[in-house]
Amino acid sequence: MGTRERDRKVHRPLRQAGLEVIPNAVPDGTMPFVHGYGAEDVVGFFSHRYNTPRLVERLNADWYDLAVSTGLLDERREFLVQLPQGTRTHRAALRHLHSDSNATPAVWTRVRLLERWDIMGRGAASAFLGVHAGHPGFAMMALDGSVYVHASTGEISVDVLAVRHPGRSENILRHLQWITLHDSPNVNREFKERIAVWLAGRARSAVSPSDR
């Protein structure tokens, strides 16, 4: 897929939601995936039922408060958001969650939050950050990896949580190691390789010069 097509199908809808994509600018060493966190890893959380009055407005306000209080945004209001490669949407990925092990794994993309934005409305409706307006689904991370924010839609509510320093969590690291060591028809080979490379790099960086 060419750059022009991705700009039209992915970048443009995100910009309409207030996210300017900054291509090829993900910091080196960014952990490729966050999962397996426990309650002790969560440092922020909010939830709203679908019947909440002015749902999108409430979700946007609480997301921004959480993003600012946890340090998701840097001084330029930049952060990372996880998007499917190509033009596949979050909505399409959900449809094939347990039936398409060959799907290309999602990757981090650097974005800047513009002055006018609507993450939970236009963003979710774009199908890249959710299913439709008021039904978000996304993963975000600070550029320095210090916080991870995840939004999901349940049966009756939208749930959003923040995890502090996911790269230091024993729960998350244990889960990532498990992925690399066990075969599963639902786990893409490229995805496992990315995790293995990141874990290996993390192990090397943990070795002090005197130990080498």
C-alpha positions, 0 to 999 in steps of 0.5 A: 500500500502506498503512502498516499493511500494510507494518508487518505484512508488512515491519516485523514480520518485521524486528523479529523478526530484531532490526531496529526500522524507523525510518520516514522517517528516511533522511539527506538526500543518501544515495547511492541505490546502491553498485556497481562497487567494486574490490578496493582499495575493500574494507576488510573481508571474510569468507566461510563455506561452507554446510557450516560447522558452526553457520553462522548463528551464525558469520555473525552473529558475523562480521557484528557484528564487521565492523559494529563495526570498520568503523563501520556502527553509530552510537552508537544502533546505527542504520544503513541497510538497502536494502529493496524498496519495497512488500512485495516481498521480496529473494527475489522480486527475485532471481527477476526480476533480469534479467526485470523492468526495470519493478520498483520500485527498492529504497530505503534504510530506517533501522533500529536493531539491538535487543539480541536480533537474528539477522540471518543466521537470522531476518533472512535467513529473512524473505526481506527480508534473504536467501533463507532462514536461512544464505543472506543477501542484503542491502546496509547503509550507515552513516548518514553514508555512511562504510561500505557492507556487502554480503552475497551467496550464491554457489554454495558460500559466503556472502560479506560485504564492507565498502567504506569511503567508497563515495561517494568511490570513483572505481570506484563513481562511474564505474559510477554515471555509466555507469548514467545515460548508457547505456540498458539494459532491465534498469535502471529509469528511476526508478532512473537518475533517483535516481542522476542526482540524487544525482550532480548534488547531489554535484557542486554540493556539491563546488563551493566558495563562492569558485567560485560 
